[in-house]
Structures are given as structure tokens and as C-alpha cells.
Amino acid sequence: MVFISIRPYAAKKILVLVVGLICLFSISCFAESLYLSVSSTPYDKQMTRINPVLFCKSGPGKQNASLAIVNHWIEDLRAIPYGFSPEWKTPAEVESGAVADCKGKAVALYQRMQLHGADNIRLVIGRRTSLSRRTHAWIEWNTDTGTYVLDPTINWTACRADKLGNRAYIPLYAYAGNRKYRAAAAALYAKN
């Protein structure tokens, strides 16, 4: 005679499995990228022209970069016609030139924010969308009210990162002062 148990698994094991599955599925809700500190990136040679901008210390005193002022700077830079440049332009070259690309506009905005005391900003290199073939550059700004994506090439104002979803502005690498980062999706980081 063969006995078949209605409860082949102990209640503890089922509870652990359910909690594990809930954690695994909920981690994808936190799709914001994690930045892992690295000693070098594939872009380091290209960045030598703008290292003085990246290494510039924040302006003195309190933070004078409000969202309204930053949106005004984004509008100013967005008004500059797009023109691709193989090398990273300095902010002076962007402001004096007739055209600029995403790299130059992002660096110019980074410098303005640094000079006005903005903290927690990163120059990001990544993909504009999950379908993008080329890389794109923008700024991420962490504030008390949330993280903002500042893209003076495409957008006219700052966008809340949590409103963009996980298929737009996908970071690959980031620079913040003399620190360099490689981006990793939170879900991928959690799996490993």
C-alpha cells in the first residue's frame, strides 16, 4: 500500500518559498540603476578634454540651483541646434559655437550646476531608449524631492526619473567629480 500525503512540503518551506518569490518579483519594481564604482571606463580617453569641468568643486555656500533655474538652463541649451561632434566639447565651445551635441550640452549643464552649488549630480552616458543604437549623454540630479533626468538635447525641462519607466534613459557609465561608475540594473544586481 502506498500512502500519499496531502501536505508533501512543510509549512515553513512553503512560507520561505512564497516570501522568496515575492521578493524576487518586487525587486523589478525598483528598476532604478545602481552605480558601481570603477577605476576606469571605456570613455576615459575621450573625457580628458572635459576633466577640468568634472573635477571642478561645487560653488561656495548653499545650493543655488533650484528646479526653476535648472529648467531655464535646459531651455537655453535646448535652443542650441544639434550638431554631432566626435570629441567632447567644453562648455565654452558649446556656448560660443553654432551647434552642439548631447555630450557638449550635458557637460555645459553639469558645469552650470556645479558653479551654482548643486550636489549629487552625475554626467551619464547610456542609451536614450532600450531600442537606441547609439549612446546618449545627460545629467542625473538627486534631490530631496527625487531623482531628475536633465537632458538639454531632447527635453525642455527636468523629468522625474520615476515617471520615465525602465525603457528610457538607460545608464551605462557615469561621472561625478573624480569618481567613475558603471551602471547595473537593480534586478540584475539583486540576482548576482
C-alpha positions as a printed NumPy array, in Angstrom:
array([[  0.   ,   0.   ,   0.   ],
       [  1.279,   3.467,  -0.937],
       [  0.423,   6.433,   1.234],
       [  0.065,   9.819,  -0.426],
       [  0.369,  12.852,   1.768],
       [ -1.848,  15.81 ,   1.129],
       [  0.917,  18.002,   2.523],
       [  4.146,  16.896,   0.85 ],
       [  6.004,  20.061,   1.959],
       [  6.373,  21.51 ,   5.401],
       [  4.612,  24.815,   6.068],
       [  7.966,  26.511,   6.805],
       [  9.332,  25.586,   3.382],
       [  6.222,  26.902,   1.626],
       [  6.397,  30.161,   3.57 ],
       [ 10.069,  30.639,   2.677],
       [  9.291,  29.927,  -0.979],
       [  6.396,  32.431,  -1.043],
       [  8.46 ,  35.161,   0.638],
       [ 11.343,  34.495,  -1.745],
       [  9.081,  34.732,  -4.793],
       [  7.503,  37.973,  -3.553],
       [ 10.951,  39.492,  -3.034],
       [ 12.143,  38.321,  -6.433],
       [  9.159,  39.762,  -8.286],
       [  9.041,  43.016,  -6.337],
       [ 12.724,  43.79 ,  -6.996],
       [ 11.835,  44.546, -10.631],
       [  9.64 ,  47.392,  -9.378],
       [ 12.819,  49.115,  -8.299],
       [ 14.222,  49.404, -11.813],
       [ 16.418,  52.368, -10.971],
       [ 20.019,  51.637, -11.752],
       [ 22.724,  51.108,  -9.207],
       [ 26.079,  52.724,  -9.793],
       [ 29.096,  50.587,  -9.028],
       [ 32.353,  52.463,  -8.506],
       [ 35.046,  51.552, -11.064],
       [ 38.62 ,  52.664, -11.66 ],
       [ 38.171,  53.194, -15.408],
       [ 35.571,  53.266, -18.175],
       [ 35.804,  52.899, -21.963],
       [ 35.227,  56.68 , -22.208],
       [ 38.191,  57.835, -20.109],
       [ 40.384,  58.894, -23.045],
       [ 37.572,  60.934, -24.561],
       [ 36.863,  62.632, -21.232],
       [ 40.319,  64.209, -20.867],
       [ 39.116,  67.394, -22.621],
       [ 36.392,  67.921, -20.034],
       [ 38.143,  66.652, -16.902],
       [ 38.603,  70.227, -15.6  ],
       [ 34.805,  70.617, -15.702],
       [ 34.195,  67.283, -13.995],
       [ 36.781,  67.913, -11.275],
       [ 35.544,  71.448, -10.558],
       [ 34.357,  71.819,  -6.985],
       [ 30.819,  72.955,  -6.27 ],
       [ 30.275,  76.651,  -5.855],
       [ 30.588,  78.224,  -2.434],
       [ 27.812,  78.348,   0.112],
       [ 24.384,  76.853,  -0.15 ],
       [ 22.87 ,  75.282,  -3.192],
       [ 21.555,  77.969,  -5.547],
       [ 20.359,  75.59 ,  -8.24 ],
       [ 16.586,  75.39 ,  -7.948],
       [ 14.461,  73.35 , -10.31 ],
       [ 13.19 ,  76.555, -11.951],
       [ 16.723,  77.795, -12.651],
       [ 17.812,  74.389, -13.935],
       [ 14.795,  74.297, -16.269],
       [ 15.805,  77.724, -17.593],
       [ 19.344,  76.432, -18.292],
       [ 17.898,  73.365, -20.028],
       [ 15.778,  75.645, -22.239],
       [ 18.825,  77.748, -23.138],
       [ 20.887,  74.699, -24.087],
       [ 17.963,  73.008, -25.855],
       [ 17.672,  76.074, -28.094],
       [ 21.174,  75.442, -29.482],
       [ 20.807,  73.441, -32.727],
       [ 22.019,  69.859, -32.65 ],
       [ 25.28 ,  69.097, -34.41 ],
       [ 27.332,  65.957, -33.766],
       [ 30.939,  66.321, -32.693],
       [ 33.284,  63.315, -32.416],
       [ 35.023,  64.855, -29.401],
       [ 33.596,  66.198, -26.172],
       [ 33.2  ,  69.986, -26.389],
       [ 33.95 ,  72.179, -23.417],
       [ 31.183,  74.447, -22.094],
       [ 32.964,  77.475, -23.601],
       [ 32.962,  75.785, -27.029],
       [ 29.269,  74.93 , -26.684],
       [ 28.283,  78.478, -25.775],
       [ 30.417,  80.096, -28.478],
       [ 29.628,  77.606, -31.248],
       [ 26.677,  77.44 , -33.597],
       [ 25.811,  73.796, -32.832],
       [ 26.332,  71.233, -30.068],
       [ 25.536,  67.599, -29.446],
       [ 24.264,  65.774, -26.366],
       [ 27.757,  65.443, -24.908],
       [ 28.533,  69.146, -25.092],
       [ 25.124,  70.239, -23.816],
       [ 25.264,  67.817, -20.881],
       [ 28.758,  68.992, -19.901],
       [ 27.7  ,  72.651, -20.141],
       [ 24.719,  71.971, -17.859],
       [ 26.93 ,  69.983, -15.472],
       [ 29.298,  72.95 , -15.166],
       [ 26.484,  75.463, -14.567],
       [ 25.054,  73.27 , -11.841],
       [ 28.474,  72.761, -10.222],
       [ 29.172,  76.507, -10.219],
       [ 25.837,  77.152,  -8.51 ],
       [ 26.488,  74.661,  -5.729],
       [ 24.386,  71.722,  -6.908],
       [ 25.225,  68.477,  -5.157],
       [ 24.563,  64.892,  -6.156],
       [ 24.838,  65.346,  -9.91 ],
       [ 26.212,  62.819, -12.371],
       [ 27.141,  63.075, -16.023],
       [ 25.654,  59.903, -17.503],
       [ 26.451,  58.049, -20.721],
       [ 23.885,  55.488, -21.777],
       [ 21.035,  54.682, -24.117],
       [ 18.154,  57.108, -24.617],
       [ 15.744,  54.185, -25.072],
       [ 16.066,  50.438, -24.979],
       [ 15.966,  50.455, -28.805],
       [ 18.672,  53.119, -29.264],
       [ 21.694,  52.056, -31.281],
       [ 23.917,  54.947, -30.233],
       [ 24.819,  56.239, -26.827],
       [ 23.473,  59.466, -25.403],
       [ 24.627,  61.819, -22.612],
       [ 22.533,  63.515, -19.92 ],
       [ 22.664,  64.595, -16.266],
       [ 21.071,  62.886, -13.273],
       [ 20.367,  65.031, -10.243],
       [ 19.413,  63.54 ,  -6.873],
       [ 17.393,  65.969,  -4.758],
       [ 15.273,  65.735,  -1.635],
       [ 12.185,  65.518,  -3.858],
       [ 13.532,  62.711,  -6.063],
       [ 15.934,  61.981,  -8.903],
       [ 15.68 ,  64.091, -12.06 ],
       [ 16.881,  63.351, -15.582],
       [ 18.209,  66.544, -17.171],
       [ 18.523,  66.195, -20.939],
       [ 19.085,  69.544, -22.669],
       [ 19.293,  67.845, -26.073],
       [ 15.788,  66.349, -26.154],
       [ 13.733,  67.726, -23.247],
       [ 12.762,  71.313, -22.431],
       [ 12.515,  70.692, -18.663],
       [ 13.748,  68.3  , -15.991],
       [ 11.932,  64.948, -15.829],
       [ 11.369,  62.876, -12.714],
       [ 13.244,  59.601, -13.182],
       [ 10.481,  57.563, -11.565],
       [  7.989,  58.846, -14.176],
       [ 10.129,  57.751, -17.149],
       [  9.92 ,  53.991, -16.654],
       [ 12.699,  51.493, -17.221],
       [ 12.797,  51.712, -21.044],
       [ 14.082,  55.28 , -21.225],
       [ 17.409,  56.77 , -20.13 ],
       [ 19.289,  53.547, -19.517],
       [ 22.67 ,  54.417, -17.987],
       [ 25.875,  52.591, -18.859],
       [ 28.538,  54.777, -17.201],
       [ 28.523,  57.88 , -15.041],
       [ 30.968,  60.509, -13.825],
       [ 30.65 ,  62.587, -10.673],
       [ 33.702,  64.709,  -9.99 ],
       [ 36.706,  62.417,  -9.964],
       [ 34.554,  59.321,  -9.383],
       [ 33.615,  56.916, -12.177],
       [ 30.751,  54.446, -12.181],
       [ 29.393,  51.552, -14.182],
       [ 25.629,  51.185, -14.083],
       [ 23.956,  47.928, -13.216],
       [ 20.206,  47.337, -13.162],
       [ 18.929,  46.758,  -9.653],
       [ 17.264,  43.494, -10.688],
       [ 20.486,  42.192, -12.237],
       [ 22.462,  43.268,  -9.181],
       [ 19.984,  41.5  ,  -6.9  ],
       [ 20.249,  38.262,  -8.898],
       [ 24.023,  38.213,  -8.605]])
